[in-house]
């Protein structure tokens, strides 16, 4: 294909939805992608009105069905190259399936969908059509997440014994959904959110950070899903003890009732040779603890190899990724942009008929999304049986 900017269509995101804003900033970040269309709301009239009032010109559609159908008759340079799905969980499966069947790549907010049956179908369709599909696990886009992945999977910490992966918030410490607040209301509705509130919403981020950095899978879980706020239907506190595919153990924990905490996502990986610490709220550095040595703090953009821990031949593609010098902080929007940039590269290869690989090394793939749904379903089952050890379902 030509080097024109990729055309992106929005599914959802109207009426002040939070997550569409960092996504669209990320899409426009490099000048090689642009939002050109949107089916922004479920109400057709409201969807068109919102599109007409969008901060920049886009083609508005009354539904995602209309947007996908209209794409077939547009001139080649106006057709959508991928859609971005930023709706509540229960409106992920249908537009994703219809887009893939129409030959449009998919970038979908997490979690992938509502249940394992839907997840299986999405994976099978993406494979059958050989089409790029990304799930928006934002924090994999931090450069330090990729650096941590390199350190752990290169064996610099030895064998992984233990992982503590957590995501702690406080915004649901009261029954906010009773006020009609949009973000809280659908997250506490099983029909729209699925079988888990806190676990599905942010516990899956903690899971994905564990899987991405270590390269390990969770094989069994023992889970307690709790609701501390009286009258709440879904969990607001989520604690899961895990068995890992290498024989190690892990704790995946999430809470939305910790007053004062905001987006405290963190990861500790304890190996036989050392320990790694990473925190999303301080995403410019990671800390390495080695026996009988001072702590090593590595800052993005200021790393050289051959220091007694890191080898001299650090991966060139990893070291070339930072977009600004050390001391000029990257953050949340940069993480989103790195995901869209990596997805763009695969979409361009696909459009040109070249081989591409959504292998999970640059962004969460549809298979990673499947793993998140499989994890939540096993956790729900375990919690129903008072934390009984429960195996994750096998991949199809």
C-alpha positions as CSV (number, residue, x, y, z in Angstrom):
1,X,0.0,0.0,0.0
2,X,1.0,3.7,-0.3
3,X,2.6,5.5,2.6
4,X,-0.6,7.5,3.2
5,X,-1.7,7.7,6.9
6,X,-3.8,4.7,8.0
7,X,-7.5,5.4,8.3
8,X,-9.1,4.5,11.6
9,X,-12.8,4.3,12.5
10,X,-14.1,4.6,16.0
11,X,-16.7,2.3,17.5
12,X,-17.9,4.0,20.6
13,X,-16.3,6.9,22.4
14,X,-19.1,9.5,22.3
15,X,-20.5,11.7,25.0
16,X,-17.2,12.2,26.9
17,X,-16.1,8.6,27.1
18,X,-12.7,8.6,28.8
19,X,-10.7,6.0,27.0
20,X,-11.2,7.3,23.5
21,X,-9.2,10.5,24.2
22,X,-5.8,8.8,24.9
23,X,-6.4,6.5,22.0
24,X,-7.1,9.2,19.5
25,X,-4.1,11.2,20.7
26,X,-2.0,8.0,20.2
27,X,-3.4,7.5,16.8
28,X,-2.4,11.0,15.7
29,X,0.9,10.9,17.6
30,X,3.2,10.1,14.6
31,X,1.3,11.6,11.7
32,X,1.0,8.2,10.1
33,X,-2.4,7.3,11.4
34,X,-5.6,9.4,11.6
35,X,-9.2,9.0,12.8
36,X,-11.5,9.6,9.9
37,X,-14.8,8.0,10.9
38,X,-16.9,7.1,13.9
39,X,-20.1,5.3,15.0
40,X,-19.9,6.9,18.4
41,X,-23.0,6.0,20.3
42,X,-25.8,3.3,20.3
43,X,-28.5,5.9,19.6
44,X,-28.4,6.7,15.8
45,X,-29.4,10.3,16.1
46,X,-27.0,11.0,19.0
47,X,-24.2,9.2,17.2
48,X,-24.6,11.5,14.2
49,X,-24.8,14.6,16.4
50,X,-21.7,13.7,18.3
51,X,-19.8,13.1,15.1
52,X,-20.9,16.5,13.8
53,X,-19.5,18.1,16.9
54,X,-16.3,16.1,17.1
55,X,-13.2,18.3,17.6
56,X,-12.0,17.6,14.1
57,X,-13.9,16.5,10.9
58,X,-14.8,12.8,10.8
59,X,-17.5,10.9,8.8
60,X,-20.3,10.1,11.2
61,X,-22.4,7.0,11.1
62,X,-25.6,6.0,12.9
63,X,-24.2,2.6,13.8
64,X,-21.1,0.5,13.4
65,X,-23.0,-1.8,11.0
66,X,-23.5,1.2,8.7
67,X,-19.9,2.3,9.0
68,X,-18.6,-1.2,8.1
69,X,-21.0,-1.6,5.2
70,X,-20.2,1.8,3.8
71,X,-16.5,1.0,3.8
72,X,-16.9,-1.4,1.0
73,X,-17.9,1.3,-1.5
74,X,-15.4,4.0,-0.6
75,X,-12.4,4.9,-2.8
76,X,-9.4,2.9,-1.8
77,X,-7.6,5.8,-0.1
78,X,-10.6,6.5,2.1
79,X,-11.3,3.0,3.3
80,X,-10.7,2.1,6.9
81,X,-7.5,0.3,7.6
82,X,-8.5,-0.6,11.2
83,X,-11.3,0.1,13.7
84,X,-10.8,1.0,17.3
85,X,-13.5,-0.5,19.6
86,X,-13.9,1.6,22.8
87,X,-17.3,0.5,23.9
88,X,-18.3,-1.3,27.2
89,X,-17.3,-5.0,27.2
90,X,-20.6,-6.3,25.9
91,X,-20.2,-4.4,22.6
92,X,-16.7,-5.8,21.8
93,X,-17.6,-9.1,20.1
94,X,-20.1,-8.1,17.5
95,X,-18.2,-5.1,15.8
96,X,-14.9,-7.0,16.0
97,X,-16.4,-10.0,14.2
98,X,-18.2,-7.9,11.6
99,X,-15.1,-5.8,10.9
100,X,-12.9,-8.8,10.4
101,X,-15.4,-10.4,8.1
102,X,-15.4,-7.2,6.1
103,X,-11.6,-7.2,5.8
104,X,-10.9,-4.5,8.4
105,X,-8.2,-5.0,11.1
106,X,-9.3,-4.6,14.7
107,X,-7.8,-2.8,17.7
108,X,-10.1,-3.6,20.7
109,X,-10.2,-2.2,24.2
110,X,-9.7,-4.8,27.0
111,X,-11.1,-7.2,28.0
112,X,-11.5,-8.9,24.7
113,X,-15.2,-9.8,25.1
114,X,-17.7,-11.1,27.7
115,X,-17.0,-14.9,27.8
116,X,-14.9,-17.7,26.5
117,X,-17.3,-18.8,23.8
118,X,-17.0,-15.3,22.2
119,X,-13.2,-15.3,22.8
120,X,-12.9,-18.7,21.0
121,X,-14.8,-17.4,18.0
122,X,-12.7,-14.2,17.8
123,X,-9.4,-16.1,17.9
124,X,-10.6,-18.6,15.3
125,X,-11.8,-15.9,12.9
126,X,-8.7,-13.8,13.2
127,X,-6.6,-16.9,12.4
128,X,-8.8,-18.1,9.6
129,X,-8.8,-14.6,7.9
130,X,-5.1,-14.0,8.9
131,X,-6.0,-10.4,10.0
132,X,-4.2,-8.2,12.5
133,X,-6.0,-8.0,15.9
134,X,-4.8,-6.1,19.0
135,X,-6.2,-5.9,22.5
136,X,-5.5,-2.6,24.2
137,X,-3.5,-3.5,27.3
138,X,-2.0,-0.1,27.6
139,X,0.9,-0.7,30.0
140,X,2.7,-3.1,27.8
141,X,3.4,0.0,25.7
142,X,5.7,1.5,28.3
143,X,9.3,1.2,27.2
144,X,10.3,-0.1,30.7
145,X,7.8,-2.9,30.3
146,X,9.6,-4.0,27.2
147,X,13.0,-3.6,28.9
148,X,11.7,-5.6,31.9
149,X,10.6,-8.3,29.5
150,X,14.0,-8.5,27.9
151,X,15.7,-8.8,31.4
152,X,13.5,-11.6,32.6
153,X,13.2,-13.6,29.4
154,X,17.0,-13.3,28.8
155,X,17.5,-15.2,32.1
156,X,19.4,-12.3,33.8
157,X,17.3,-12.9,37.0
158,X,17.6,-16.7,36.7
159,X,14.5,-18.9,36.9
160,X,11.3,-17.1,38.0
161,X,10.2,-18.3,41.4
162,X,7.6,-15.8,42.4
163,X,5.6,-12.9,40.8
164,X,3.5,-10.3,42.6
165,X,1.4,-8.4,40.0
166,X,-1.1,-5.9,41.3
167,X,-3.4,-3.0,40.3
168,X,-4.8,-0.9,43.1
169,X,-7.4,1.9,42.8
170,X,-9.7,3.8,45.2
171,X,-12.4,5.3,42.9
172,X,-15.1,2.7,43.8
173,X,-14.6,2.9,47.5
174,X,-18.2,4.2,47.7
175,X,-21.3,3.0,45.7
176,X,-20.6,5.4,42.8
177,X,-22.8,3.5,40.4
178,X,-25.8,4.5,42.5
179,X,-25.3,8.1,41.4
180,X,-25.6,7.2,37.8
181,X,-21.9,7.8,37.0
182,X,-21.3,6.3,33.6
183,X,-18.0,4.6,34.1
184,X,-19.1,3.0,37.4
185,X,-22.6,2.0,36.3
186,X,-21.7,-0.3,33.4
187,X,-18.7,-1.8,35.2
188,X,-21.0,-3.0,38.0
189,X,-23.6,-4.5,35.5
190,X,-22.9,-8.2,34.8
191,X,-24.8,-8.0,31.5
192,X,-22.4,-5.3,30.3
193,X,-19.2,-6.0,32.2
194,X,-19.2,-9.9,32.4
195,X,-18.7,-12.1,35.4
196,X,-16.2,-10.0,37.2
197,X,-16.0,-6.3,38.0
198,X,-12.7,-5.4,39.5
199,X,-11.0,-8.5,38.2
200,X,-12.2,-8.1,34.6
201,X,-11.5,-4.3,34.6
202,X,-8.0,-4.1,36.1
203,X,-7.1,-7.6,37.3
204,X,-6.6,-8.4,33.6
205,X,-4.0,-5.6,33.4
206,X,-2.1,-7.2,36.2
207,X,-2.3,-10.6,34.6
208,X,-1.2,-9.3,31.3
209,X,1.8,-7.5,32.8
210,X,2.9,-10.8,34.5
211,X,2.5,-12.7,31.2
212,X,4.2,-10.1,29.0
213,X,7.2,-9.6,31.2
214,X,7.8,-13.2,32.2
215,X,6.6,-15.1,29.2
216,X,4.8,-17.5,31.5
217,X,1.2,-18.7,31.6
218,X,-1.1,-19.1,34.6
219,X,-2.2,-22.8,34.7
220,X,-4.3,-22.9,37.9
221,X,-5.9,-20.3,40.2
222,X,-7.3,-20.0,43.7
223,X,-9.4,-16.9,43.9
224,X,-11.4,-14.8,46.3
225,X,-13.7,-12.3,44.6
226,X,-15.1,-9.9,47.2
227,X,-17.4,-6.9,47.3
228,X,-16.7,-4.6,50.2
229,X,-19.3,-2.0,49.3
230,X,-22.7,-3.1,50.5
231,X,-25.2,-4.0,47.8
232,X,-22.6,-4.2,45.0
233,X,-23.3,-6.9,42.5
234,X,-19.8,-7.6,41.2
235,X,-16.4,-7.7,42.9
236,X,-14.6,-4.6,43.9
237,X,-11.6,-6.5,45.4
238,X,-9.9,-9.4,43.6
239,X,-7.2,-11.8,45.0
240,X,-5.8,-14.7,43.0
241,X,-3.0,-17.1,44.0
242,X,-1.6,-18.7,40.8
243,X,0.5,-21.6,39.6
244,X,2.7,-20.8,36.7
245,X,3.7,-22.8,33.7
246,X,7.3,-23.1,34.9
247,X,6.3,-24.4,38.3
248,X,6.6,-21.0,40.0
249,X,3.9,-19.2,41.9
250,X,2.3,-15.8,41.6
251,X,-0.2,-13.4,43.2
252,X,-2.5,-11.4,40.9
253,X,-4.4,-8.9,42.9
254,X,-6.6,-5.9,42.2
255,X,-8.7,-3.6,44.3
256,X,-10.9,-0.5,43.6
257,X,-11.7,0.3,47.2
258,X,-8.3,1.5,48.4
259,X,-9.0,5.1,49.2
260,X,-6.4,7.5,48.0
261,X,-4.9,5.1,45.4
262,X,-5.2,6.0,41.8
263,X,-3.7,3.7,39.2
264,X,-1.1,1.8,41.2
265,X,-0.2,-1.0,38.8
266,X,3.0,-2.8,39.8
267,X,5.1,-5.9,39.2
268,X,7.7,-7.7,41.3
269,X,9.5,-10.7,39.7
270,X,11.7,-12.8,42.0
271,X,14.2,-15.0,40.3
272,X,16.9,-17.3,41.5
273,X,19.6,-14.6,40.8
274,X,17.7,-11.4,41.5
275,X,14.5,-9.4,41.7
276,X,12.9,-6.8,39.4
277,X,10.5,-4.1,40.5
278,X,8.3,-1.9,38.2
279,X,5.5,0.5,38.8
280,X,3.2,2.1,36.3
281,X,2.9,5.4,38.2
282,X,6.7,5.7,37.9
283,X,7.1,4.3,34.5
284,X,10.5,5.8,33.5
285,X,12.6,3.3,35.5
286,X,12.9,-0.2,36.8
287,X,14.9,-1.4,39.9
288,X,17.0,-4.5,40.0
289,X,18.0,-6.1,43.3
290,X,21.0,-8.5,43.2
291,X,22.6,-10.4,46.1
292,X,25.1,-8.3,48.2
293,X,25.0,-5.4,45.8
294,X,23.5,-1.9,45.8
295,X,20.2,-1.6,44.1
296,X,20.4,-0.8,40.3
297,X,17.9,1.7,38.9
298,X,17.7,1.8,35.2
299,X,16.2,4.9,33.5
300,X,14.7,4.9,30.0
301,X,17.0,6.5,27.6
302,X,20.0,6.3,29.9
303,X,21.0,2.7,29.7
304,X,24.2,1.2,28.4
305,X,25.3,-2.5,28.5
306,X,28.3,-4.1,30.0
307,X,27.8,-2.7,33.5
308,X,28.2,-6.0,35.3
309,X,24.6,-7.0,35.0
310,X,23.4,-6.1,31.5
311,X,25.3,-7.6,28.6
312,X,27.2,-5.4,26.1
313,X,25.0,-6.4,23.2
314,X,21.6,-5.1,24.1
315,X,18.9,-5.6,21.4
316,X,19.2,-2.7,18.8
317,X,15.5,-2.5,18.2
318,X,14.7,-2.2,21.9
319,X,17.4,0.5,22.5
320,X,16.1,2.5,19.5
321,X,12.5,2.7,20.7
322,X,12.6,5.7,23.1
323,X,11.3,8.7,21.2
324,X,12.8,11.4,23.5
325,X,15.9,11.7,25.7
326,X,16.1,10.5,29.3
327,X,14.8,13.2,31.7
328,X,12.0,14.2,29.4
329,X,9.4,11.8,30.8
330,X,7.3,9.4,28.6
331,X,3.9,8.5,30.1
332,X,0.4,7.2,29.5
333,X,0.0,8.7,26.0
334,X,3.4,7.5,24.9
335,X,2.5,4.0,26.0
336,X,-0.7,4.1,23.9
337,X,1.2,5.5,20.9
338,X,3.8,2.7,21.1
339,X,1.0,0.1,20.8
340,X,-0.7,1.9,17.9
341,X,2.7,2.4,16.2
342,X,3.5,-1.3,16.5
343,X,0.0,-2.3,15.3
344,X,0.4,0.0,12.4
345,X,3.5,-1.8,11.2
346,X,1.6,-5.1,11.1
347,X,-1.4,-3.6,9.4
348,X,0.9,-2.1,6.7
349,X,2.6,-5.5,6.1
350,X,-0.8,-7.2,6.0
351,X,-2.2,-4.6,3.5
352,X,0.9,-5.1,1.3
353,X,0.5,-8.9,1.3
354,X,3.6,-9.4,3.4
355,X,4.0,-11.8,6.4
356,X,3.2,-10.3,9.8
357,X,3.2,-11.7,13.3
358,X,0.8,-10.6,16.0
359,X,2.9,-12.6,18.4
360,X,2.4,-10.5,21.6
361,X,5.9,-9.1,21.7
362,X,4.8,-5.6,20.8
363,X,1.2,-5.4,21.8
364,X,-1.4,-7.8,23.3
365,X,-2.8,-10.1,20.6
366,X,-6.2,-11.7,20.2
367,X,-4.7,-14.8,21.9
368,X,-3.6,-12.7,24.8
369,X,-7.1,-11.4,25.0
370,X,-8.4,-15.0,25.0
371,X,-6.0,-15.7,27.9
372,X,-7.5,-12.8,29.9
373,X,-11.0,-14.2,29.4
374,X,-9.9,-17.7,30.3
375,X,-8.3,-16.4,33.4
376,X,-11.4,-14.5,34.6
377,X,-13.7,-17.5,33.9
378,X,-11.4,-19.8,36.0
379,X,-11.3,-17.2,38.8
380,X,-15.0,-16.8,38.9
381,X,-15.4,-20.6,39.1
382,X,-12.7,-20.8,41.8
383,X,-14.3,-18.0,43.9
384,X,-17.7,-19.8,43.7
385,X,-16.1,-22.8,45.3
386,X,-14.4,-20.8,48.1
387,X,-11.0,-20.5,46.4
388,X,-10.7,-24.1,45.2
389,X,-7.8,-24.7,42.9
390,X,-9.2,-24.4,39.3
391,X,-7.4,-25.2,36.1
392,X,-7.5,-22.7,33.2
393,X,-9.2,-24.0,30.1
394,X,-7.0,-25.4,27.4
395,X,-6.5,-23.3,24.3
396,X,-8.5,-24.3,21.2
